[in-house]
Amino acid sequence: MLESQRTLLLAEADPSSALECERTRLKLDIRLLNKDDILEVKDLFQDSFPITYPNSWYQDITSNSQRFINLAAIYEYKIVGIIVGEVKKWNNLNKDDKLILSNTMARKSSIAYILSLAIDRKFRRNGIGSLLVDTFINELRSREKSIKVCYLHTLSTNLSAILFYEKHNFHCFSFLPHYYSINGKSKDAFVMLRVDKVGNEEKNTIFNVLGYYVRECCMRFYSINIFRWMHTNFRLLINWISYNTMSKLHFPQ
């Protein structure tokens, strides 16, 4: 388990992530957040997300290392990336999230939840996000060996985030309409799920089967909406090109 004063060198992390960071020649350390980081954390999150978090939330994630797995990537004494997650008991999950675990696992299983992953804009596409996710999973396994399931929420329109997490063995599990409220507007979300080794405990109950078909319907509905959006915006683009082209032509009087 990571100690608050201890740093994790790049070479100690997942080899694939280490190589990705080495290509950019960044010398990174990974450590736990502490209460002295709160201002840096707040600045990074405000620059990364359209959602406003209360000050109490920043205080919690920077000071409560027993509840949260709160890791920071450090480059030249500056925080350039953060991942925050926690372990939840089944009884503490909300109604929608309880569907992630089958009834056979519910009473004896915990589940990991990634609250946030933020990377400084100037340091993105350097492998820092991959390094943090891999380190988070390793730290999770060292704390709670029985945990096999990790999940998160992401905007359904955030394609880069979806592709990133899919690269790390997450998949879109369910579609949540109107999950977020951003600047007074409701936004849809995906629940993304990673299952490592489930073993013989989890079975295909009727709820799992029904859940599968519901997810498929939601994904198909979402795909139709994407098609409509593309069709509408393509027509607008053609109209805009036509208007600008015609406005530059001079016809004889």
Secondary structure, 3 states (H helix, E strand, C coil): CCCCCCCEEHHHCCHHHHHHHHCCCCCCEEEECCHHHHHHHHHHHHHHCCCCCCHHHHHHHHHCCCCEEEEEEEECCEEEEEEEEEEEEHHHCCHHHHCCCCHHHHCCCEEEEEEEEEECHHHCCCCHHHHHHHHHHHHHHHHCCCCCEEEEEEECCCHHHHHHHHHCCCEEEEEEEEEEEECCEEEEEEEEEEECCCCCCCCCCHHHHHHHHHHHHHHHHHHHHHHHHHHHHHHHHHHHHHHHHHHHCCCCC
